[in-house]
């Protein structure tokens, strides 16, 4: 029986992007194991930082292993990935290992190590490495990627970035598309939609942005473009399109300062308080209803390794306006309208174009449903397992 270790640390952070990948990979793996007896030849060991109360098949084991350093900080993260897990995996006799995110884990060559790479943002945006501790940790992650047997990039763009900016051999990289939470595939009921609208004091038909407030997400230019269409819509359109309110969700995380957009401050400075609703963090279970209440989802990010929010919007059935950068055209295909994220005028013009033409929105919704079918957790899980 082949012993396979899996880093499932992010089960303790289930609503982060990597947390969702970890959760749905494991759910899918367990479901596959129940349906396909070929999995009986595998012994899976799950490496955790916090215990989970999951019902696991007989050939699944848990290892809650912690380093001596108890404070939950970057040093402990490095220590767990670079020291604790590799040592325990060797003691457990792992013959293969799957890291579900890029990490500082390096293993002996006798253990086949497949590592999922979501992005290489610090390589593209060095400003994220604004402390010595972050720079040292990033060096360790880069070594982990170089040392891994196989790299599974979540998009072709990320795969190309690995080769171009990391000097990784193209022969060891493969694309394994991820998906989004299955909650976005379920129809949103009218009572649920009404409850979420009432809870956040908003009316359906708004423009929606969600997906993080880091500066690379480009919310600043979105606000500038929104202010333009409020004041100067005749410049961009020959019709008197009604401009809906703008709804923004997402947490302002102090630890990311100064790499985040202070949305509340910018809304005040632009005198947009009567038109922009800032919701803060929204529960995962309420996000589908929040998408469903929108007339348009706008995501003008400058760089994404994948771009989960775009796929979430398409799954719910909402038109998407996004930027023609990085992986976003790969995820959205022909289902989105694209803008230049550096051009406030282009973002404004594109928003008005979609808002003013129902026929365009209807086509985008239909194409979005078709495009979303290309992504599934089953395909991702099978690709990850076939890589070992």
C-alpha positions in Angstrom: 0.0 0.0 0.0 1.5 3.3 -1.1 1.7 6.0 1.6 0.8 9.5 0.5 1.2 12.5 2.7 -0.9 15.7 2.2 -0.4 19.1 3.7 -4.0 20.1 4.7 -2.9 22.9 7.1 -5.4 25.4 5.5 -8.4 23.4 6.7 -8.1 25.8 9.7 -8.7 28.7 7.4 -11.6 27.3 5.2 -12.7 30.6 3.6 -9.4 31.7 2.3 -8.6 30.7 -1.4 -6.2 28.0 -0.3 -8.5 26.9 2.4 -11.3 26.3 -0.2 -8.9 24.4 -2.4 -7.8 22.2 0.6 -11.4 21.6 1.7 -12.8 20.7 -1.6 -9.8 18.6 -2.7 -10.2 16.5 0.4 -14.0 16.2 0.1 -13.6 15.1 -3.5 -10.8 12.7 -2.7 -12.8 11.1 0.0 -15.9 10.8 -2.3 -13.7 9.4 -5.1 -12.2 6.9 -2.6 -15.7 5.7 -1.8 -16.6 5.2 -5.4 -13.4 3.9 -6.9 -11.7 0.9 -5.2 -8.4 1.7 -6.9 -7.8 4.1 -4.0 -7.7 1.2 -1.7 -4.0 0.7 -2.6 -3.2 4.1 -1.1 -2.7 5.1 2.6 -3.3 8.8 3.0 -1.8 10.8 5.9 -3.2 14.2 6.5 -0.8 16.7 8.1 -2.6 19.4 10.2 -1.9 22.2 12.6 -5.4 21.9 14.1 -7.5 18.7 14.5 -10.6 18.2 12.4 -13.8 16.5 13.2 -14.3 14.7 9.9 -15.4 11.2 9.3 -12.5 9.7 7.3 -12.2 6.3 5.5 -10.2 3.6 7.0 -7.1 4.3 4.9 -6.9 7.9 5.9 -5.0 9.0 9.0 -4.5 12.3 10.7 -1.2 13.8 12.0 -1.6 16.9 14.1 2.0 18.0 14.4 3.2 21.3 15.9 6.7 22.8 16.2 8.1 24.0 19.5 7.3 27.6 18.5 3.6 28.1 19.5 3.0 31.7 18.4 0.9 31.6 15.1 3.2 33.8 13.0 5.4 33.6 9.9 8.3 32.0 11.8 6.0 29.1 13.0 4.7 28.7 9.4 8.2 28.3 8.1 9.2 26.0 10.9 6.1 23.8 10.4 6.6 23.6 6.6 10.4 23.3 6.4 11.1 21.2 9.5 8.2 19.6 11.3 6.3 18.2 8.3 9.3 16.9 6.4 10.7 15.1 9.5 7.3 13.6 10.3 6.6 12.5 6.7 9.9 10.6 6.7 9.1 8.9 10.0 5.7 7.9 8.5 7.3 6.4 5.5 5.7 8.6 2.9 6.5 7.6 -0.6 4.7 10.6 -2.1 3.6 14.0 -0.8 1.1 16.6 -2.0 1.4 20.2 -0.9 -1.8 22.0 -1.7 -0.1 25.4 -1.9 3.4 26.7 -2.5 5.4 26.2 0.7 8.8 26.0 2.2 8.7 22.2 2.3 11.7 20.3 0.9 11.7 16.5 0.9 14.3 13.8 0.1 14.3 12.8 -3.5 13.0 9.4 -2.5 9.6 11.1 -1.7 7.8 12.3 -4.9 6.7 15.8 -4.0 3.8 17.4 -6.0 3.3 21.1 -5.1 0.3 23.2 -6.1 1.3 26.8 -7.1 -1.5 29.4 -6.9 0.6 32.4 -7.9 4.0 33.9 -7.6 2.8 37.3 -6.5 5.9 38.3 -4.4 8.0 37.7 -7.5 5.7 39.9 -9.6 5.1 42.5 -6.8 8.3 42.7 -4.7 6.6 45.4 -2.5 4.8 42.6 -0.7 8.2 41.6 0.7 8.5 44.7 2.9 10.2 43.0 5.9 13.3 40.8 6.2 11.2 38.0 7.7 8.9 38.0 4.6 11.9 38.0 2.3 13.5 35.1 4.0 10.3 33.1 4.0 9.8 33.8 0.3 13.3 32.5 -0.4 12.4 29.3 1.4 9.2 29.0 -0.6 11.1 29.5 -3.9 13.5 26.7 -2.8 10.5 24.5 -2.0 9.2 25.1 -5.6 12.6 24.4 -7.1 13.1 21.3 -5.0 9.6 19.8 -5.7 9.3 16.9 -8.2 6.2 18.3 -9.9 4.6 21.7 -9.8 0.8 22.0 -10.5 0.0 25.5 -11.6 -3.7 26.5 -11.2 -3.6 28.3 -14.6 -1.5 28.5 -17.7 -0.5 32.0 -16.8 0.9 30.8 -13.5 2.7 28.0 -15.3 4.3 30.5 -17.7 5.2 32.8 -14.8 7.0 29.9 -13.1 9.1 29.2 -16.1 9.8 32.9 -17.0 10.3 34.4 -13.5 11.5 31.4 -11.5 13.5 29.6 -14.1 11.6 26.4 -13.4 11.9 23.7 -16.0 8.8 23.5 -18.2 9.0 19.7 -18.0 8.1 19.7 -14.3 5.2 22.0 -14.5 1.6 21.1 -15.3 -1.7 22.9 -15.2 -4.4 21.8 -12.8 -7.4 24.1 -12.8 -9.2 24.6 -9.5 -12.9 25.3 -9.0 -14.9 27.3 -6.5 -17.1 26.4 -3.6 -20.1 24.2 -4.8 -22.4 26.6 -2.9 -22.1 28.9 -5.9 -23.6 26.2 -8.2 -26.9 26.0 -6.2 -29.8 28.2 -7.2 -30.3 31.2 -4.9 -33.7 31.2 -3.3 -35.8 34.4 -3.2 -36.0 34.3 0.6 -32.2 34.0 0.8 -31.6 36.8 -1.6 -34.1 39.1 0.3 -32.6 38.2 3.6 -29.1 39.2 2.5 -30.3 42.4 0.8 -32.1 43.4 4.0 -29.2 42.4 6.2 -26.8 44.7 4.3 -29.4 47.5 3.6 -29.0 47.3 -0.2 -31.4 47.0 -3.1 -30.9 44.5 -6.0 -29.5 45.7 -9.3 -26.1 47.1 -8.0 -22.6 46.9 -9.4 -20.7 44.5 -7.2 -17.0 44.1 -6.4 -15.6 41.4 -4.1 -12.4 39.5 -3.8 -9.9 41.4 -1.6 -8.7 44.9 -1.1 -5.0 44.6 -1.9 -3.8 47.4 -4.1 -3.1 45.0 -7.0 -6.9 44.3 -7.0 -7.3 47.8 -8.4 -10.3 49.0 -6.3 -8.8 52.5 -6.5 -9.3 52.7 -10.2 -12.7 51.1 -9.9 -13.8 53.9 -7.6 -12.3 56.5 -9.9 -14.2 55.0 -12.9 -17.4 54.8 -10.9 -17.1 58.5 -10.0 -16.6 59.3 -13.7 -19.7 57.5 -14.9 -21.7 59.3 -12.2 -20.4 62.7 -13.3 -19.6 62.3 -16.9 -21.6 59.4 -18.3 -22.5 61.5 -21.5 -18.8 61.2 -22.4 -19.0 57.4 -22.5 -22.5 56.7 -23.6 -25.2 58.1 -25.9 -27.9 56.9 -23.7 -29.1 58.0 -20.2 -28.2 54.8 -18.5 -29.3 54.7 -14.8 -26.2 54.2 -12.7 -26.8 51.7 -9.9 -25.1 51.9 -6.5 -21.7 50.2 -6.1 -21.4 47.5 -3.4 -17.9 46.5 -2.2 -17.2 43.6 0.2 -13.9 42.6 1.8 -11.9 43.0 4.9 -9.3 45.7 5.4 -6.4 43.6 6.8 -4.0 45.8 8.8 -1.2 43.2 8.4 -1.2 43.9 4.6 -0.7 47.7 5.0 0.4 49.6 3.0 -0.5 47.2 0.3 -4.2 47.6 0.7 -6.7 50.1 -0.5 -8.5 52.0 2.4 -11.9 51.9 0.6 -13.8 53.9 3.3 -11.2 56.7 3.2 -11.2 56.9 -0.6 -15.0 56.9 -0.7 -15.1 59.8 1.7 -12.4 61.7 -0.3 -14.3 61.2 -3.6 -17.6 62.2 -2.0 -19.2 58.8 -3.0 -20.7 58.1 0.4 -24.3 58.2 -1.0 -23.6 55.7 -3.7 -21.1 53.2 -2.4 -21.9 50.5 0.2 -19.0 49.0 2.0 -20.0 45.7 3.6 -16.8 44.4 5.1 -16.5 40.6 5.4 -19.5 38.6 4.2 -20.1 35.1 5.3 -19.4 32.5 2.6 -23.0 31.1 2.8 -24.3 34.6 1.9 -22.0 35.3 -1.0 -24.1 33.6 -3.7 -27.1 35.8 -2.8 -24.8 38.9 -2.8 -23.7 38.0 -6.3 -27.2 37.2 -7.4 -28.4 40.6 -6.4 -26.0 42.3 -8.7 -26.6 43.5 -12.3 -22.8 43.4 -13.0 -19.7 42.0 -11.3 -16.6 44.1 -11.8 -13.1 42.7 -11.1 -10.4 45.0 -12.6 -7.5 43.2 -10.9 -4.0 43.8 -12.3 -2.8 40.3 -11.4 -4.4 37.0 -10.4 -2.9 33.5 -10.3 -6.5 32.2 -11.0 -9.3 34.6 -10.1 -11.9 32.7 -8.1 -14.4 35.7 -7.8 -14.8 35.7 -11.6 -15.7 32.0 -11.7 -18.0 32.5 -8.7 -19.9 35.2 -10.5 -20.3 33.1 -13.7 -21.5 30.1 -11.6 -24.2 32.3 -10.0 -25.2 33.8 -13.4 -24.0 37.4 -13.2 -22.3 39.3 -16.1 -18.6 39.8 -15.5 -16.4 42.8 -16.4 -12.7 42.0 -15.7 -9.2 43.0 -16.9 -7.4 41.4 -19.7 -4.4 40.6 -17.5 -2.7 37.5 -16.2 -5.0 34.5 -15.8 -8.3 36.3 -15.9 -9.0 35.9 -19.7 -8.1 32.2 -19.3 -10.7 31.8 -16.6 -13.5 33.9 -18.1 -12.9 33.0 -21.8 -15.5 34.6 -24.1 -18.0 35.0 -21.2 -16.6 38.4 -20.0 -16.2 41.9 -21.1 -12.6 43.0 -20.7 -11.1 46.4 -19.8 -7.6 47.9 -19.4 -7.1 48.0 -15.6 -4.7 50.9 -15.9 -7.3 53.1 -17.8 -10.0 54.6 -15.7 -11.8 55.8 -18.9 -11.8 52.2 -20.3 -13.2 50.8 -17.0 -15.9 53.5 -17.0 -16.8 53.0 -20.7 -17.0 49.2 -20.3 -19.2 49.4 -17.2 -21.7 51.7 -19.0 -21.6 49.5 -22.1 -22.7 46.4 -20.1 -25.1 48.3 -17.8 -27.0 49.9 -20.7 -27.5 46.8 -22.8 -29.5 43.9 -21.5 -28.9 41.8 -24.6 -25.2 41.9 -23.9 -25.7 40.9 -20.2 -28.0 38.0 -21.3 -25.3 36.7 -23.7 -22.6 37.0 -21.0 -24.7 35.1 -18.5 -25.3 32.2 -21.0 -21.6 32.1 -22.0 -20.6 32.2 -18.3 -22.6 29.1 -17.5 -20.9 27.3 -20.4 -17.4 28.6 -19.5 -17.8 27.5 -15.8 -18.3 23.9 -16.9 -14.6 23.7 -17.8 -13.7 23.7 -14.1 -14.4 21.0 -11.5 -12.9 19.7 -8.3 -13.0 16.2 -9.7 -10.7 17.1 -12.5 -8.4 18.9 -10.2 -8.2 16.1 -7.7 -7.6 13.5 -10.4 -4.8 15.7 -11.8 -3.2 16.0 -8.4 -3.3 12.3 -7.8 -2.0 11.4 -11.3 1.0 13.7 -10.7 2.4 11.3 -8.0 
